[in-house]
Amino acid sequence: MSTRSEAATPASGTLTTANTATNPLTYTALASIARQSGGRPLFHDFDPAGANVPGNPLVTATADSAGVHLTWPVPDNGGAAVTGYKVYRRTSTSPRALLVNLGPSTGFDDITAQAGTTYYYMVTAVNAVGESQPCASDEVTPMLIASAGDPCNMPGVSVVKDGADTPPAPPSPDIQELFIAEPYVGDGQGRPAFTLQLKDLSTVPPNSYWYVIWDWGTGPRQYVAAKTDNNGVFSFDYGDVGPALPIPPTSVPPSNTNAPNRKGAAIGTVNKLAGTITIVVQDSQVGSPAAGQTLTNISPRTFGQTGGTNVISSSALDKTDTTPAYTLIGSNFCRPQHPPTAVLNASPTTGALPLTVNFSGAQSSDPDAGDAIASYTFNFGDGSVVTQTTPALAHVYPVAGSYRASLIVKDSRGGQSVNVAEVIITVQ
């Protein structure tokens, strides 16, 4: 007896036949998975003629101090181009309501969301046929993005946390966390600050070393370090480190392999009660990395007496499990910041429907030198909101009424306008 397998092609719906008399069964299968984003559906010969409403967008929602951020890919358009999206929102105590009508943008920032409130969002797609029909499972709740810290304020950004050590490290060398900050100092010099959080510094051992070592560019590894003398008194250094192992087997390791090369004294502070050591160094003293450049393979390590001559990780009393990277923002980014000012102009403000109004935020400004307006969020007062990087656009009001249009702007450092920028639009 022979059997046959059948497969349909999306283009024509025709069948192809394979006869197992000539193609024996192998009891294996090869599958492909495809996602359709437009055009006529698979097996369309059995579907109603013409276009349909689009599919529902698959929404991702996150939240931070700036609000709730929704993103989604373009869904199946049902055979007609998606022209816009509608965002709905509810809470556990309020019914679902339309929050905003969007154009073809595949993302929306809800800056009206209040901290401490749990929101539920649903996004539908719209084409010439109509609006997609969502299910309860299409509703999403934002996942809170925990802040990793503020690079402009001490202790800064949490770069790495260390897990439990096996066996446990002694308390004073036991690294818990590393922070990096770049506070503004006003003289144009970058001064990254490295803060080590240790398990316990109530008892400080003599002749001990606390290092932060990193790679930058093509030069030698750089470091900052705190160390204690015979009496447990702290001092602070910066410098570079000799080449790391492994050395090619045919080569003789150089004499400075993993050796610290002290270049000078750094600025440092110790808080024994808090268990922290902070070391500050000028960027020009550690290779001159600039804003936008990245320190890689950042490795906090602690040592006993051997830390003065060799910093190979295998001899460390403690080190972090991972060696992350940090991209410098530059201390100039942390200069004092004032909110930008939004200015909204509209023309015409009165007219017969359908009324096309030209909006402009071009007169918006930022008082801080070096800052510029980075985004414009237009709320047209009719449920439609558009966020873009350019200051002007047109909007059509198809229904008679009075509409309060408004503008919020953000600058290049994320500062948001707080002033009222509104225009009343009257459609007759």
C-alpha positions, 0 to 999 in steps of 0.5 A: 500500500502506498500513502501520500502527503499533501502540502498547500502553497500560499500563492495558488492553493494547489496540492503536491503529492509525494508517493512513499513507494518511491520516497519511503517514510523516514519518520522525521519531519522538517517544519517551517513557521512563517508569520503573515503580515499582509496580502490574502490569507493562506487557503484564501480560496475558502475565505470571503472575497475582499479585504478584512479588518486587520489582526490585533497588534502584539503589544509590549509594555514597560514602565519607568519614571517617565511613564508607560511605553508601548510598542508593537510590530505591524499586524496582519493588515487583512488585505488593506493597509493599516492606517492607524491604531487605537490605544485603550486603557483601564485600571482595576477600578475603572472601565476600559476607555479610549486613550488615544487615536494614533496614526501609523506609528507602532509605539506610544508613550503614556506620560499621563500614567501615575506612579503606583497605579497598575494599568491595563492596555489594549491596542487595536489596528484600523484599516479601510474596512474597520477596527480589529477585534481584540480578545481579553488575552490581548490586554497587557500590563507594563513591566516595571523597569527598575532604575539602575541608578543616576550617573549624574548623582553619587553613587551612580549607575549600578554596573555589577552585583556579585552573587554568593561566594563559595566559599564565602569571602572574608567580609572586608574583601567581599565585593557586593556591588560596583557603581560608576558616576560622572557628576558635573564639576564645572571645569570641563574635566571628566571625573568618573567615580568608582564606588565599591560596596563591600559586605563589611568595612567595620574592621579594615585589614592592613596590607590589602588592596581593592581594585577596579580594572577595565579595558579601554581602546587598544592600550593597556588595561587601566585601574583605580585602587584603594590600599591599606598600609601596615597600620590599616591606613588607606591611600588611593592610586590609578595606573595601568596593568601589564598584559594578561594571560594566556600568553602564546605557549611559544612565548615567554611571559613578559616580566610585567604580566598582570603587574600594576603600574602605578601612575599617581595618586587618586582621590578617595573616600571610605565610609566604614559604616556604609561599607563603601570605598569611592575612588575618583580619577580624571579621565585624562589620567586613565587613557582619556576616554571620552563621552560615548566611548565604552569601558569594557571587561570591568573587573572589581577585585580584592587582594591581600599583600600580593595585590601590590605586585600582581593582580591576576584574578585567580589570586584574588580574595574576591572578584565579581562573577561577570565583567560588564561594560559601561558607556561614558556619558561625560560630565557635561551631560550632568550639568544643571538642567532646566525644563524646555519651554513648549510653544504651540502655534496653529493656523487656522484656528476656526473654520468649516469642517473638515478643517485642516489645521497646521500646527507648529512647535518651532518656537519651542526652546531650551534654556540650557546651552548645548540642549535642543528640542528632541521630540514634540508630542501633539495632542489634538484634543480629539483623541489623537496624539502624535509624537515626532522629532520635527516641529510641524504637522497638519491635522484634519478635524472632520467633526464640528466642535471645540478642541483644546490642542496642546504640545509637550516637548522633550530636550536632548537630555530627556527634560520635559516641558512643564508649561501650558502650551495650548490652542483652542480649535473651533470647527463649524 
